């Protein structure tokens, strides 16, 4: 099927670089300026004081589609005098539940004759109180764009900034307004009468209204987002176990009796094992996960999750838009890093890519579930995943400090809910997983062949001897685990099989105690994910940052697992 091209119309002049637009947020104390600023701010907004008045302000760069703007949150209207420039657009934030108290300031701003947009904020609260505003009538009477907004819920923000851009491009200025206080009072009363229609509070709101009230709430939305993530993981691993039994497990059983002894046969068996291992990741886990995420994204759910978690991600130098790539990483880090490259840029892309490598993919999660689930119980599994989340948060803060020049903020669009279409779902799922064919499969086959040949020529002992300082001295593990540790970077999904082969038994608990099992699982969790992940990092963030990620993963794996081993050994001594 031939690829279709999409024509994107670019509005000119384009506000970027030196031509970046300047937007000033003003409003009364209860209008919601801070909420609106925080909803689109960069991870590290700049604070300062104006040179003349000494008034405090906040400023950050914001990306609005193809355009960029410097957004400035001002404390009062007087601060506008110090920012009088031709490219300045004023956004007045108005509390829709107290419109009468704000209209006086609106008329005062209009009298200045500068490009202006009115953000009619807290429309959701006005709706709950039964206050209905005729936004179009208010805009016609004021002579400037009036945009309904619910900044706390992310509603109307993209339309607001689009109106600000259009106002700047058209150089539209508001009509002359009355100057005397009496005239402004009379005009305010007339505007209020024309725009306000009181009524009974809305009864029985649509399911979309209630769902947004939950998903976009600052606190409840986080709980709802976690519930969505938990449901996705439950469905994927439940479906994955069923699909794995139908596909990879049957193929592995069919290939098990074939044990070639010649070099050619060993190479051919290695290729078969690689393909079975690839099927074992892609079919049961990765495709269902990506398909489910694309479905949620097309339905509009993921956009709401991205908005809610945006501020939490700011703490690690990222925006909420990378939430989807992070969740995709639970299936496979390769498409997750590719997805992060599409939604992030600059140092934010580097931070996201590095952190995604610490997200346990389906292969690493499978090892954790197989060993920890059997020998440590559910508490052990949860403890390992919880420690992974803690390490991710700490690394994110450290990386954010390393790159303080944060990227611009983002105006996130909250689209309406809609039913996804199968054609679009399948096309997008393929677009996000095709790196498996182009990058992962060749590397998996090559790595499997190398591993099989080393075992064929008896080089295992030499590898184990080289890794003895890591395995035996630092981690307290049997030296025979050197091969699974080294070649786990080639094919993580075969690490468990290599462990069984190295220990000579499927009963790992008979050879390793609980401290050794935890230590080994922690090392494999944070150790270099796989060579396929490294390859896609070379493609998306470059050699230097990819090598930094590898060094960081090795250092974190050694530190976390080694320290955990020492602490657990101390606990065991106290219990003895």
Helices and strands as residue ranges (DSSP letters): G 17-19, E 21-27, H 33-40, E 46-49, E 56-64, E 67-73, G 77-83, E 88-95, G 96-98, H 99-110, E 116-121, H 123-128, E 131-133, H 135-142, E 145-148, G 151-153, H 157-170, H 181-195, E 196-198, H 207-215, H 220-246, H 248-256, H 263-281, I 282-286, H 287-299, H 301-314, G 320-322, H 323-328, H 333-343, H 346-356, H 362-375, H 377-402, E 409-410, H 422-433, H 435-435, I 436-440, H 441-456, H 460-466, H 468-468, I 469-474, G 479-481, H 482-487, G 492-494, H 495-503, G 508-510, H 514-526, H 531-541, H 543-575
